[in-house]
Amino acid sequence: MSYDFDAPLEIRGTGSDKWDSVAEGVIPLWVADMDFAAPPELTETLTGRASRPFYGYNKRRPDYAGAIVSWYREQYGVTIGAADILPGPGTVPSLGAAVRAFTRPGDGVFIMPPVYVPFYQVIRENGRKTVEAPMRGGEDGRFVFDRAAFEKAIDAAASAGVAAPLALFCSPHNPGGRVWSGEEIAAFLDFAESRNMIVAADEIHGDFVFGGEGGTPGGFVSTAAFPNHAGRLITVSGANKSFNIGGLHVSHIIVRDENLRAKLGKVLAADFHHSPDIFSELAVETCYKSCGPWLAELKTYIKRNLEEAAGFLNDIPGIKAWVPGGTYLLWARVQGLVERAGCKDDLELVERLESEAKVKITNGSMYGGAGAGYARINAACPRKLLLEGLGRIKTWAKQF
């Protein structure tokens, strides 16, 4: 490989949420940051810009949208236009803007737990209500849609006087790692249309798809590939996860429909999201134009990490793990270990693992009731560090 992903990277002391939020000696396998050096092409570009000592207000870069258009065409086989793209302030803030644009205070927003924690937060903190329809999980660890549960949840909300004009959709699924096929996405969009809902799709993990799931050469089917649903669909994504630039707070929002774009654009303007910082759009443009080979090699490395980690975890009594179709996050059933260790629930388990085994993972119940008894483990780090962290879990579990 051209890039050394085994090389340790000293992150502690940089203000990292992942590393500087845990005690010295704890291995953090939790929040979805990667522990790899950034692509050298990106570092060179950003340090070159930083060396020019002017950090004032910045214009939007003329090639920014073009880089996104090219990425969608080359990576996903989807044709979009530059005019379809709204610059966003980050994935979750963009979802928050969608909540404010397409719902009113007191409205419901439809979600399918277990699901990414900020979905809950961005709904509640904007004065809206969650309308929840849990997905069904199979013995193979793959979540599937439950149309009957969807209908029941919407009907129950309506009976309580709560309208649900918006759905938040996670693709690929976080935390479960499920990659939705084109048929599944079409079915969900049809359901949303039948219920007069707009869909805001979070596709931030779209570049991390393995094994050819989903029916395209790259395995990922973007909701942007469904122009027949354009009147009820926005697609939120970015380079943040793919190239580990979440700290730059940048995203893009694909909105083909002019009326939806105007409504969302008005909310973004009210938030004074007019101009980017001096690094964010430059970073995205550089990543999409120059860092594709780095990402391709990284995906090969992470896929092996996921495979080795799942095999390792499945040797620990009380744990069942699956290799995900997408994301760099392992979703594991840990209820057996919860019971063996005498823990009250998965939260107590992960707290004890952090304090006693010195490894931090994320409890599944954080993602909603359907995640109870599970845990999420981040495998995007040098393999030696990952296996050391998992080894600590195995050693700790042996005492029970």
C-alpha positions as CSV (number, residue, x, y, z in Angstrom):
1,M,0.0,0.0,0.0
2,S,1.1,3.5,-0.7
3,Y,-0.1,4.9,2.6
4,D,0.9,3.7,6.1
5,F,-2.3,3.2,8.1
6,D,-0.4,1.2,10.7
7,A,1.6,4.2,11.8
8,P,0.5,5.5,15.3
9,L,-0.7,9.0,15.4
10,E,-0.4,11.1,18.6
11,I,-3.8,12.8,18.9
12,R,-4.1,13.3,22.7
13,G,-3.5,16.9,23.6
14,T,-4.9,18.3,20.3
15,G,-8.3,19.0,21.9
16,S,-9.7,15.8,20.3
17,D,-13.2,14.9,21.6
18,K,-12.4,11.2,21.1
19,W,-9.0,11.2,22.9
20,D,-9.0,14.1,25.3
21,S,-12.4,13.2,26.8
22,V,-11.1,10.0,28.3
23,A,-8.5,9.4,31.0
24,E,-4.8,8.7,30.2
25,G,-4.4,5.0,29.4
26,V,-7.9,4.5,28.1
27,I,-8.2,3.3,24.5
28,P,-11.0,5.2,22.8
29,L,-13.0,3.1,20.3
30,W,-16.1,5.3,20.5
31,V,-16.9,8.5,18.7
32,A,-16.8,8.3,14.9
33,D,-13.4,10.0,14.2
34,M,-10.6,8.1,12.5
35,D,-7.1,7.8,14.1
36,F,-5.2,8.0,10.8
37,A,-3.0,10.8,9.5
38,A,-4.9,13.0,7.0
39,P,-4.2,12.5,3.3
40,P,-0.8,14.1,2.6
41,E,-2.3,16.1,-0.3
42,L,-4.8,17.6,2.0
43,T,-2.2,18.5,4.7
44,E,0.0,20.1,2.1
45,T,-2.8,22.2,0.8
46,L,-4.0,23.4,4.2
47,T,-0.6,24.1,5.5
48,G,0.1,26.1,2.4
49,R,-3.0,28.2,2.9
50,A,-2.2,28.6,6.6
51,S,1.2,29.9,5.7
52,R,-0.4,32.9,4.0
53,P,-1.1,35.2,7.0
54,F,-4.5,36.5,6.0
55,Y,-7.5,34.9,7.7
56,G,-10.3,37.3,7.0
57,Y,-13.7,36.8,5.4
58,N,-13.7,34.3,2.6
59,K,-15.7,34.0,-0.7
60,R,-17.2,30.7,-1.7
61,R,-14.8,28.8,-4.0
62,P,-16.0,28.6,-7.6
63,D,-14.9,25.0,-8.0
64,Y,-16.4,23.7,-4.8
65,A,-19.7,22.6,-6.2
66,G,-18.0,21.2,-9.3
67,A,-15.9,19.0,-7.2
68,I,-19.0,17.6,-5.5
69,V,-20.7,17.1,-8.9
70,S,-17.7,15.1,-10.2
71,W,-17.6,13.0,-7.0
72,Y,-21.2,12.0,-7.3
73,R,-20.8,11.1,-11.0
74,E,-17.5,9.1,-10.5
75,Q,-18.2,7.4,-7.2
76,Y,-22.0,6.8,-7.2
77,G,-22.9,7.1,-10.9
78,V,-25.3,9.9,-10.1
79,T,-25.7,13.1,-12.2
80,I,-26.5,16.3,-10.3
81,G,-26.1,19.9,-11.2
82,A,-24.1,22.6,-9.4
83,A,-27.4,24.5,-8.9
84,D,-28.8,21.6,-7.0
85,I,-26.2,22.0,-4.2
86,L,-26.6,24.1,-1.1
87,P,-23.5,24.6,1.1
88,G,-24.1,23.5,4.6
89,P,-22.5,24.1,8.0
90,G,-22.1,20.4,8.9
91,T,-24.3,17.3,8.7
92,V,-26.2,17.7,11.9
93,P,-26.6,21.5,11.6
94,S,-27.9,20.9,8.1
95,L,-30.5,18.4,9.4
96,G,-31.4,21.0,12.0
97,A,-32.0,23.5,9.3
98,A,-34.2,20.9,7.5
99,V,-36.2,20.4,10.7
100,R,-36.8,24.2,10.9
101,A,-37.6,24.6,7.2
102,F,-40.1,21.8,6.8
103,T,-41.8,21.5,10.2
104,R,-43.4,23.8,12.8
105,P,-42.8,23.8,16.6
106,G,-44.8,20.9,18.1
107,D,-44.7,18.8,14.8
108,G,-43.4,15.3,14.8
109,V,-40.3,14.1,12.9
110,F,-40.3,10.4,11.9
111,I,-37.2,8.3,12.7
112,M,-36.4,4.5,12.8
113,P,-34.4,3.5,15.8
114,P,-31.8,2.4,16.7
115,V,-30.4,5.5,15.0
116,Y,-27.7,8.1,15.2
117,V,-28.1,10.0,18.5
118,P,-28.1,13.5,17.1
119,F,-31.3,12.6,15.2
120,Y,-33.1,12.7,18.6
121,Q,-31.2,15.8,19.7
122,V,-31.8,17.9,16.6
123,I,-35.6,17.1,16.8
124,R,-36.1,17.8,20.5
125,E,-33.8,20.8,20.7
126,N,-35.7,22.5,17.9
127,G,-39.0,22.0,19.8
128,R,-40.3,19.1,17.7
129,K,-41.4,15.6,18.7
130,T,-40.0,12.2,17.7
131,V,-42.3,9.8,15.9
132,E,-40.5,6.5,16.3
133,A,-40.9,3.2,14.4
134,P,-38.2,0.7,15.4
135,M,-36.6,-1.4,12.7
136,R,-36.5,-5.2,12.9
137,G,-33.2,-6.9,13.4
138,G,-32.5,-10.4,12.2
139,E,-30.2,-13.1,13.4
140,D,-27.6,-12.0,10.9
141,G,-27.5,-8.5,12.5
142,R,-29.1,-6.8,9.5
143,F,-31.8,-4.4,10.1
144,V,-34.9,-4.3,7.9
145,F,-37.7,-1.9,7.4
146,D,-41.0,-2.7,9.0
147,R,-43.7,-1.0,6.9
148,A,-46.5,-2.0,9.3
149,A,-44.6,-0.4,12.2
150,F,-44.1,2.7,10.1
151,E,-47.8,3.0,9.4
152,K,-48.7,2.3,13.0
153,A,-46.3,5.0,14.3
154,I,-47.7,7.7,11.9
155,D,-51.3,6.8,12.7
156,A,-50.6,6.9,16.5
157,A,-49.0,10.3,16.2
158,A,-52.0,11.6,14.1
159,S,-54.4,10.2,16.7
160,A,-52.5,12.3,19.3
161,G,-52.8,15.4,17.1
162,V,-49.2,15.3,16.0
163,A,-48.4,15.8,12.3
164,A,-45.2,14.3,10.9
165,P,-44.2,16.2,7.8
166,L,-40.5,15.2,7.9
167,A,-38.6,12.0,8.1
168,L,-34.9,11.7,8.9
169,F,-33.3,8.8,7.1
170,C,-29.8,7.4,7.8
171,S,-28.0,5.7,4.8
172,P,-25.8,3.8,5.3
173,H,-27.3,3.1,8.7
174,N,-25.5,4.3,11.8
175,P,-25.1,2.4,14.2
176,G,-26.1,-0.8,12.5
177,G,-23.9,-0.6,9.4
178,R,-26.7,-1.6,7.1
179,V,-26.4,-0.6,3.4
180,W,-29.8,-0.1,1.9
181,S,-30.5,-1.4,-1.6
182,G,-32.0,0.7,-4.3
183,E,-35.3,-1.2,-3.9
184,E,-35.4,-0.6,-0.2
185,I,-34.7,3.1,-0.6
186,A,-37.4,3.4,-3.3
187,A,-39.8,1.6,-1.0
188,F,-39.1,4.0,1.9
189,L,-39.4,7.0,-0.4
190,D,-42.8,5.7,-1.6
191,F,-43.9,5.2,1.9
192,A,-42.9,8.8,2.8
193,E,-44.7,10.2,-0.2
194,S,-47.8,8.2,0.7
195,R,-47.8,10.0,4.0
196,N,-47.0,13.4,2.6
197,M,-43.5,13.5,4.3
198,I,-40.3,15.1,3.1
199,V,-37.2,12.9,3.6
200,A,-33.9,14.4,4.8
201,A,-31.3,11.7,4.2
202,D,-28.0,11.7,6.1
203,E,-25.5,10.0,3.8
204,I,-22.3,11.0,5.6
205,H,-20.9,7.4,5.7
206,G,-21.7,6.8,2.0
207,D,-18.1,6.4,0.9
208,F,-17.6,3.5,3.4
209,V,-19.5,0.7,1.8
210,F,-17.9,-2.8,1.4
211,G,-18.8,-5.9,-0.5
212,G,-20.8,-4.5,-3.4
213,E,-24.1,-4.2,-1.5
214,G,-26.7,-1.9,-2.9
215,G,-26.5,-2.6,-6.6
216,T,-23.9,-0.1,-7.9
217,P,-20.2,-0.8,-8.6
218,G,-19.2,1.1,-5.5
219,G,-22.0,-0.5,-3.5
220,F,-23.7,2.7,-2.3
221,V,-27.0,4.0,-3.7
222,S,-27.5,7.7,-2.9
223,T,-31.0,9.1,-2.5
224,A,-29.8,11.6,-5.0
225,A,-30.3,8.9,-7.6
226,F,-34.1,9.2,-7.3
227,P,-35.0,12.3,-9.1
228,N,-38.7,11.2,-9.4
229,H,-38.9,11.9,-5.6
230,A,-37.1,15.3,-5.9
231,G,-40.2,17.2,-4.7
232,R,-40.0,15.5,-1.3
233,L,-36.3,14.8,-0.8
234,I,-33.1,16.4,0.4
235,T,-29.7,14.6,0.6
236,V,-27.2,15.7,3.2
237,S,-23.6,14.6,3.0
238,G,-20.0,15.7,2.9
239,A,-16.4,14.7,3.0
240,N,-16.2,14.7,6.8
241,K,-16.2,11.0,7.5
242,S,-14.5,9.9,4.3
243,F,-11.4,12.1,4.9
244,N,-11.8,12.7,8.7
245,I,-12.3,16.5,8.4
246,G,-15.4,16.7,10.8
247,G,-13.6,19.5,12.7
248,L,-14.0,21.8,9.7
249,H,-17.8,21.8,10.0
250,V,-18.8,21.7,6.3
251,S,-21.4,19.7,4.4
252,H,-23.4,19.8,1.2
253,I,-27.1,19.5,0.7
254,I,-28.5,18.2,-2.6
255,V,-32.0,19.6,-3.3
256,R,-33.2,19.2,-6.9
257,D,-36.6,20.8,-6.2
258,E,-36.6,24.6,-6.5
259,N,-39.3,25.1,-3.9
260,L,-37.6,22.9,-1.3
261,R,-34.2,24.5,-2.1
262,A,-35.7,28.0,-1.6
263,K,-37.3,27.0,1.8
264,L,-34.1,25.4,3.1
265,G,-31.9,28.2,1.7
266,K,-34.0,30.8,3.6
267,V,-33.4,29.0,6.9
268,L,-29.7,28.7,6.2
269,A,-29.6,32.4,5.4
270,A,-31.4,33.2,8.6
271,D,-28.6,31.4,10.4
272,F,-26.2,33.7,8.6
273,H,-24.5,30.7,6.9
274,H,-23.3,32.9,4.1
275,S,-19.6,32.4,3.7
276,P,-17.3,29.5,4.6
277,D,-14.2,29.5,6.8
278,I,-10.9,29.7,4.9
279,F,-10.2,26.0,5.1
280,S,-13.4,24.1,4.8
281,E,-14.4,24.3,1.1
282,L,-10.7,24.2,0.2
283,A,-10.4,21.0,2.1
284,V,-13.4,19.4,0.5
285,E,-12.3,20.4,-3.0
286,T,-8.8,19.0,-2.4
287,C,-10.2,15.7,-1.0
288,Y,-12.6,15.1,-3.8
289,K,-10.1,16.1,-6.5
290,S,-6.9,14.6,-5.2
291,C,-7.4,12.2,-2.3
292,G,-9.4,9.4,-3.9
293,P,-6.5,6.9,-4.0
294,W,-5.9,7.5,-0.3
295,L,-9.6,6.7,0.4
296,A,-9.5,3.6,-1.7
297,E,-6.5,2.2,0.2
298,L,-8.1,3.2,3.5
299,K,-11.3,1.3,2.7
300,T,-9.3,-1.9,2.1
301,Y,-7.5,-1.4,5.4
302,I,-10.6,-0.7,7.3
303,K,-12.5,-3.7,5.8
304,R,-9.8,-6.0,7.1
305,N,-10.0,-4.2,10.5
306,L,-13.8,-4.9,10.6
307,E,-13.3,-8.5,9.7
308,E,-10.6,-9.2,12.2
309,A,-12.5,-7.3,14.9
310,A,-15.7,-9.2,14.4
311,G,-13.9,-12.5,14.5
312,F,-12.1,-11.4,17.7
313,L,-15.3,-10.3,19.4
314,N,-17.1,-13.5,18.5
315,D,-14.6,-15.4,20.6
316,I,-15.7,-13.6,23.7
317,P,-18.5,-15.4,25.5
318,G,-21.6,-13.2,25.6
319,I,-20.8,-11.1,22.5
320,K,-22.0,-11.5,18.9
321,A,-20.6,-9.2,16.3
322,W,-21.2,-8.8,12.6
323,V,-19.1,-7.3,9.8
324,P,-21.1,-4.3,8.6
325,G,-22.0,-3.6,5.0
326,G,-21.0,0.0,5.5
327,T,-19.5,2.5,7.9
328,Y,-16.3,1.8,9.9
329,L,-18.5,1.0,13.0
330,L,-19.1,-2.5,14.4
331,W,-22.5,-3.2,15.9
332,A,-22.3,-6.0,18.4
333,R,-24.9,-7.7,20.7
334,V,-23.4,-7.7,24.2
335,Q,-26.5,-8.6,26.3
336,G,-24.8,-12.0,27.2
337,L,-21.8,-10.2,28.6
338,V,-24.1,-7.7,30.4
339,E,-25.7,-10.6,32.2
340,R,-22.5,-12.6,32.8
341,A,-20.8,-9.5,34.4
342,G,-23.9,-8.7,36.5
343,C,-24.4,-5.3,34.9
344,K,-27.8,-3.7,35.0
345,D,-27.7,-2.8,31.3
346,D,-25.4,-2.0,28.4
347,L,-24.7,1.5,29.8
348,E,-23.3,0.0,33.0
349,L,-21.3,-2.5,30.9
350,V,-19.5,0.2,28.9
351,E,-18.9,2.3,32.0
352,R,-17.2,-0.6,33.7
353,L,-15.2,-1.4,30.5
354,E,-13.9,2.2,30.5
355,S,-13.1,2.3,34.2
356,E,-11.9,-1.3,34.7
357,A,-10.7,-2.5,31.3
358,K,-9.5,0.9,30.1
359,V,-11.3,0.8,26.8
360,K,-14.2,3.0,25.8
361,I,-17.0,1.9,23.4
362,T,-20.6,3.2,23.0
363,N,-23.6,1.6,24.6
364,G,-26.4,0.6,22.2
365,S,-29.3,2.0,24.2
366,M,-28.0,5.5,23.4
367,Y,-29.5,5.0,19.9
368,G,-33.0,4.3,21.2
369,G,-34.7,1.4,22.9
370,A,-34.2,-0.9,19.9
371,G,-30.4,-0.6,20.6
372,A,-30.6,-2.0,24.2
373,G,-28.2,-4.8,24.8
374,Y,-25.9,-3.8,22.0
375,A,-22.7,-1.7,21.6
376,R,-21.0,0.2,18.9
377,I,-17.3,-0.1,18.3
378,N,-15.2,2.2,16.1
379,A,-12.7,0.2,14.0
380,A,-11.1,3.2,12.2
381,C,-7.7,3.1,13.9
382,P,-4.4,1.4,13.4
383,R,-5.0,-2.4,13.6
384,K,-2.6,-2.8,16.5
385,L,-4.4,-0.3,18.6
386,L,-7.8,-1.8,17.7
387,L,-6.8,-5.3,18.7
388,E,-5.2,-4.1,21.9
389,G,-8.5,-2.4,22.8
390,L,-10.5,-5.6,22.0
391,G,-8.0,-7.7,23.9
392,R,-8.7,-5.6,27.0
393,I,-12.4,-6.4,26.6
394,K,-11.6,-10.1,26.2
395,T,-9.3,-10.2,29.3
396,W,-11.8,-8.3,31.4
397,A,-14.6,-10.7,30.3
398,K,-12.6,-13.8,31.3
399,Q,-13.2,-13.1,35.0
400,F,-16.9,-13.9,34.7
